[in-house]
Amino acid sequence: MEALQAKGNKQVNLQITGMTCAACAIRIEKGLNKVDGVASANVNFAMEKASVEYDPEKVDVNRLEESIHKLGYGTVKETVDLQLEGMTCAACALRIEKGLNKLPGVKQATVNFALETAHVEYSPGEVSIHDLQKKVNQLGYKASLKTEKEANQDHRGKEIQNQKRKLLFSAILSLPLLWSMVGHFSFTSWIYSPEIFMNPWFQLLLATPVQFYVGRQFYVGAYKALRNGSANMDVLIALGTSAAYFYSVYQTIIWSSGNGGAHHVPALYFETSAVLITLVILGKLFESLAKGRSSEAIKSLMGLRAKTAIVVREGQEISIPVDEVIVGDLVLVRPGDKVPVDGEVLEGVSTVDESMLTGESIPVEKKAGDAVIGATVNKNGVLRIKATKVGKETALAQIIKVVEEAQGSKAPIQRIADVISGIFVPIVVGIAIVAFLAWYFYITPGNFSGALEIAIAILVIACPCALGLATPTSIMAGSGRSAELGILFKGGEHLEQTHKIDTIVLDKTGTVTKGKPELTDVITDGDETEFLTLVGTAEKNSEHPLAEAIVAGIQEKGLSLSGTEAFEAIPGFGIKAVVEGKEVLIGTRRLLERFEVDAKNAYDTMAKLENPEKQLCLSR
């Protein structure tokens, strides 16, 4: 029957975009059926899906998608971020990345060891999120869907506390073993070492909990890696410490049975295995702390958001969490409040501090019809805005997304490190075996314990973890710190290229100045003291940021300011006031033109200044 799928063929469902009529569906269907290797293709216009049966030996899904794109249509590609658990080194991240990329329908999967996340671009018609999680679980790790709520949680808090407890426990048990080892050296004979510390059974008692309780994570990690046909840092640690521990157990049993002779001093390496595990746990703690510090930029950006919003529903003003605001809500923003969401001003006039987004030190005046951005600060006046973008669609959320993607992206140099990490462990194990044989048979013939020490040192010291962690941690730290300073990188490759920069061009005033306006120069053709007294008295009644800067600058000159006889704020223009019987106008060129004030001489004088953009000119 034709309905039966031919043996060896595969079936895929592709979500198609761009179809406008049934003729589009027919065109795509005919185009797919002409592709070599396609047994049948059926396109459903209503469902916007194409069901294709194809021979995987002749054609793949990427080729099918290319055919659809050439016909002028598109296919849906979705992305998902997974939170990973159980990774212990860069080799683990590389193994998960390779496993995910082998799944049909996965266009690209990128795993970041430092962030403990996987970013996957996939075709929803061919593979599901459940399939991605299942694959990660098969590899011996755990993957959960990374929601915005989960992203806000401190995943590493428990990990750091757990590592601290293990480190303390391991250090307490390892200290007597380290003490006994130090006592063996001739130059440390003056250090007192209790006799019990030298007892093999006592050392076994101390080393065993460290080896199998604290070190359990290395055995588990090594088992998972070997089960999947690869090796990682855990394999090196498990091999090295186990060799030292079990050889010491063997020596202890011989000593206890008396077979080694009455004066036999067993060659014990309990301190080697215990101290090595302790040091590796210390390294794990440093890694966790580095990861935590590097993600602080994301937390600080999230902290800019307003926590609540005042919305008007059914004529009532109610305060709700900002996450509950929906598009179309009427939001009330009072003076001093953060704008909770992106929106459009419906009523009110105010100035809004947008420096967190634009770098501009001078707040922007807002009136009906103007757009406002979430997390900016309303300086004065009440605004009623209509919510146009909420949640992940706001400008701040997009900035956070850019920073997260930059921290999770791979720089070109990191891909080289990943390749090296993938083959590093087998090479190290091979070198350790060769070194052991060379020492045992040639360099120090018959000296098993000496050869074992060499092999253990190579296994444990030659760890690829630093190689795999250094680059992603550097990207996280660099992009995170730059985000705190207002500089965003869209990817790790851009951060890597910054060493080639020899010229930087800036076009935002707040980027290179103090970030707030201040009075620098006064230009007047009359008495400066009288002029400043009139201006300061008038501006004292204004809430405009420039007015505050002017008043502060005048008061620094020690001038006293009286009260006004009349005051009027003219939105978008400036102010009009009466001080000591004199009319004072302060504002824009349009304000002076509106009241027919000739300020040409003042503007001409300002234009002749060396740095006119840094000057402030007042006219009356």
Secondary structure, 3 states (H helix, E strand, C coil): CCCCCCCCCEEEEEEEECCCCHHHHHHHHHHHHCCCCEEEEEEECCCCEEEEEECCCCCCHHHHHHHHHHCCCEECCEEEEEEEECCCCHHHHHHHHHHHHCCCCEEEEEEECCCCEEEEEECCCCCCHHHHHHHHHHCCCEEEECCHHHHHCCCHHHHHHHHHHHHHHHHHHHHHHHHHHHCCCHHHCCCCCCHHHHCHHHHHHHHHHHHHHHCHHHHHHHHHHHHCCCCCHHHHHHHHHHHHHHHHHHHHHHHHHCCCCCCCCCCCCHHHHHHHHHHHHHHHHHHHHHHHHHCHHHHHHHCCCCCEEEEEECCEEEEEEHHHCCCCCEEEECCCCECCCEEEEEECCEEEECHHHHCCCCCEEECCCCEECCCCEEEECCEEEEEEECHHHCHHHHHHHHHHHHHHCCCHHHHHHHHHHHHHHHHHHHHHHHHHHHHHHHHCCCCHHHHHHHHHHHHHHCCCHHHHHHHHHHHHHHHHHHHHCCCCCCCHHHHHHHHHCCCCCCCCHHHHCCCCCCCCCCCCCCCHHHHHHHHHHHHCCCCCHHHHHHHHHHHHCCCCCCCCCEEEEECCCEEEEEECCEEEEEECHHHHHHCCCCCHHHHHHHHCCCCHHHCCCCCC
